Amino acid sequence: MKWHGLVASALAAFALSPAHALDRVSFATNWLAEAEHGGFYQAVADGTFAKYGLEVKIVPGGPLAANRLLLAAGKVDFYMGANMLAPFDAVKNNVPTIVLASAFQKDPIVLMSHPGQGLDRLQDLPKAATAFIGKDNLVSVWQWLKQAYGFRDEAVKPYTFNPAPFLADKTSIQQGYATSEPYAIEQQGRFRPNVFLLADHGYDSYSTTIEARIDFVEKNPGLVQRFVDASMIGWCNYLYGDNRAANDMIKRDNPDMSDAQIAFSIAKMKEYGIVDSGDSLTLGVGAMTDARMKSFFDKMAKAGVVAADLDYRKSYTLAFVNKGLACPGRPK
């Protein structure tokens, strides 16, 4: 899809036009409000979206929400995807949506183990007697772990987002997100678990993506570019600027979210380079590349997660990223 020329002309028209009302758009997330959504809340709270001519309504997700379906139905304008597997599936099922940018250069998914139990390296983890894995990851990342590292189906037990079974079984391992579950283990178990960020071991999906319907993008390329740019600036400001107003918004939308959990999540995003690492350091925040997409697709095809003949290139476009958008305030 060739949007580059349309984007340039639309942005030029926006820059030359007199002051005008903000364009109202909606952005649906894939879970309850949390620090992992912070850049988008930041862009609302500090006026970045408004500076780019946008009035953005954030529609939080949750266990009972169906926000991806709202995008497909045209009920929201933008959606925050978790990884690239759902966009691949959209291509398979002819759902007319497309990935525009990736806020996270690393998927935050991790495996955790108890220290001192002979499970202190990723290559040790297939020996674990029990692996607490959620149903979504069982049909995706677990299949890759089996193929790449020799993990065993017979070790799997359901992960129900309750850390108690993992805490009780020192020979077990558990899935999680680098920004969340390790904090719960530290608080409830009073120890620091071994944490293995799978992105640092070959699981190279993009994460926290921005998606939209193809027809919306075709009709509004300039608006889409402004939304992508403002969102990425929001992420930089959230990580390296004053994020108090954004955090207040997050806690308003999710009263169960604590200041301590938010602080932990932000610290881990910085520590692991979740947002600003890899290609984003040279191509700009939100970067994506054809090579990275091919690498992840090939791994998922080899693991049997996706069909090898799927035209995965239809799932994304590079028209709105890789423009050298630097992260203001990032420590050198």
C-alpha positions, 0 to 999 in steps of 0.5 A, spaced: 500 500 500 503 506 497 501 512 502 507 515 502 505 521 497 498 522 500 501 522 507 506 528 505 501 532 501 496 531 507 501 533 512 503 539 508 496 542 507 495 541 515 501 545 516 499 551 512 492 551 514 489 556 519 487 554 526 482 549 526 478 545 531 481 538 533 480 532 529 476 527 534 479 520 534 478 514 539 483 509 541 482 503 544 487 499 548 487 491 549 487 491 557 485 495 563 489 502 564 496 501 566 503 504 565 504 499 559 499 504 556 502 510 559 505 514 552 498 514 550 495 517 556 501 522 556 500 524 549 493 526 552 495 529 559 501 533 556 497 536 550 501 533 545 495 530 541 492 537 541 499 540 539 498 535 533 491 537 532 487 531 535 482 530 541 483 523 543 478 519 547 482 513 550 477 507 550 480 502 555 480 494 554 479 489 559 477 482 560 470 483 558 471 488 552 472 486 545 476 492 543 479 489 537 472 487 534 470 494 535 476 496 530 474 491 525 467 494 525 469 501 525 467 503 532 473 506 534 479 509 529 485 506 532 487 500 536 493 498 541 495 491 539 499 486 543 503 483 538 504 481 531 500 474 531 493 477 531 495 482 525 497 475 521 490 472 523 487 478 520 490 477 514 488 470 514 481 471 515 481 478 510 479 482 516 481 489 513 486 492 519 493 494 518 499 495 523 502 502 523 507 503 528 510 499 534 511 503 541 514 497 544 521 494 540 521 488 545 515 484 547 515 484 555 513 477 555 517 473 560 518 466 564 520 466 571 523 461 576 525 460 583 533 462 584 537 456 586 533 451 584 537 449 578 533 453 573 537 459 573 538 460 565 533 459 560 536 453 557 535 450 564 527 451 564 525 446 560 527 441 566 522 444 570 517 440 573 511 445 572 510 450 567 504 455 568 502 458 562 496 462 560 491 459 554 493 465 549 501 463 550 500 456 550 498 456 542 503 462 540 509 463 544 509 456 548 509 453 541 516 457 539 519 455 546 518 448 544 521 448 537 527 453 539 528 450 546 525 443 547 520 445 552 515 440 554 507 440 553 506 435 559 509 440 564 504 445 562 498 447 567 494 453 566 496 460 569 490 463 572 493 470 573 494 468 580 501 467 583 500 462 589 501 456 585 508 458 582 510 461 589 508 454 592 512 450 587 519 452 587 521 447 581 516 451 577 516 456 572 511 461 570 509 466 564 508 473 566 510 480 563 517 484 565 513 490 567 508 486 572 508 479 574 515 480 577 513 485 582 507 481 584 512 475 586 517 480 590 511 483 594 507 476 595 513 471 595 518 476 598 524 474 593 526 476 587 525 471 581 529 469 575 526 473 570 527 471 562 525 476 557 524 472 551 525 478 546 532 477 548 532 470 547 529 470 540 522 472 540 522 478 536 515 480 535 513 487 535 508 489 541 504 495 543 502 496 536 498 501 533 492 498 528 487 501 524 482 499 519 485 500 512 479 504 509 480 509 515 488 510 513 486 511 506 481 516 507 486 520 513 493 519 511 495 525 514 491 524 521 494 517 521 501 520 521 499 525 526 496 520 531 503 516 530 508 521 531 504 524 537 503 517 540 511 516 540 512 523 543 508 521 548 512 515 550 518 519 550 515 524 555 512 518 559 518 515 560 523 521 561 519 527 563 513 529 568 508 523 567 504 525 574 498 527 570 498 521 565 499 516 571 493 520 575 489 518 568 491 511 568 489 510 576 482 514 574 481 509 569 483 503 573 482 504 580 486 498 582 493 500 579 497 503 585 503 508 584 508 502 586 506 498 581 506 504 576 513 506 578 516 498 577 513 498 570 516 504 568 523 502 571 523 495 567 521 499 561 527 503 561 531 497 564 530 492 558 529 498 553 522 496 551 520 502 548 527 505 545 532 500 543 534 496 537 532 499 530 528 505 534 535 508 536 536 510 529 530 509 525 526 513 530 521 511 536 515 506 533 520 503 528 518 497 524 522 493 519 521 488 513 527 484 516 524 484 523 517 482 521 520 476 516 524 474 522 518 473 527 513 470 521 519 465 519 519 463 527 512 462 528 511 458 521 517 454 523 513 453 530 506 451 526 503 457 529 501 460 522 501 458 515 508 458 511 504 461 505 501 466 509 502 473 505 504 476 512 506 483 509 499 485 508 499 485 516 503 492 516 505 498 513 512 502 514 509 508 511 508 512 518 514 510 521 522 510 520 522 517 520 528 518 525 523 521 530 528 522 536 526 521 543 526 527 547 529 527 554 532 520 553 539 520 557 545 519 553 
